[in-house]
Amino acid sequence: MLRLGLEIVDRIVAAVPAHVAYAFADLGGDLWYVAAPARRRLVAANLARVCAATGRPTTGRTFTKLLRSAFRNHARYYVELLRGPHYPLDRITEIVDVPDWQAFDAALRGRPGILVTSHIGNFEPFGSFVAAHGYRPLSPIEEIEPRELYEFLAARRGGSRIDLVTVRESTRPLIRRLREGGLVGIIGDRDLAGDGRSVEMFGHPTTIPIGPAWLAVSHRAALIVGRCLRIGPDRFRAEGEPMEVPASGDRRADVAMLVDGIAARFERDIGEAPEQWWGAFQPFWPDLT
């Protein structure tokens, strides 16, 4: 029954015009905002820290508007997940704007590469963009329950144009892909394993994974840290920063330095578009859990 319902929703969302699909997403986000007080409190607590650190209001009508927008944007992500496999590759540059693509392509071409982002906007259309330009990224994803839902969503991640592996089983495949000179894409702001490096983000201590930095240092991979924000219905802009990978010979120190640089880029990206940071829907700072 679940599978049938998902398939029906999938067909409807893919078939209707973009403005209709996004209107349904916004309605769903508004209903979610009202119906989930515990989740609303968590998102509010996370976004209040971002707002406090970036000079935005943390209470009142302006903050409430931001909070509602966060729920709408998170709902839009799921609509885009269903529409993504239908984005035509011959028109992908109209859907995803990548102003610095020539520089990114030059950095990645012919060597191992790593794309890293936070849980912001929607990086999946960018996966279709790089696929249209001759790359086949490998990306780890979280397993969720029920299994039917996980399989349904996994089949649509990255517009079905990237290779996927579960986070739990990802280490060897990621290493193998980089050794082959390939490309991996990692959403790297949540420390799911609980063994990340301590960093300060928006004035409060937390941890983020060391995996992307360790892979980059270990394999001398090109590293681009960035974001892909939605700028309209079925329209996105991907921006990033090629980061220098330290090579002092002290691997531990190099990884630590690179993690700190990644965290700083995450902080900047989230601070500029907090309403699109769907990482706020999960615990991020240990003292808020």
Buried (B, 14 or more C-beta within 10 A) or exposed (E): EEEEEBEEBBEEBBEBEBEEBBBBBBEBBBEBBEEBEEBBEBBBBBBBBBBBBBEBBBEEEEBEEBBBBBBBBBBBBBBBBBBBBEBEBEEBEEBBBBEBBEEBBEBBBEBBBBBBBBBBBBBBBBBBBBBBBEBEBBBBBEEEEEEEEBEBBBEBBBBBBBBBBEBEEBBEBBBEBBEEEBBBBBBBBBBEEEEBBBBEBBEBEBBBBBBBBBBBBBBEBBBBBBBBBBEEBBBBBBBBBBBEBBEEEEEEEBBBBBBBBBBBBBBEBBBBBBBBBBBBBBBBBEEBE
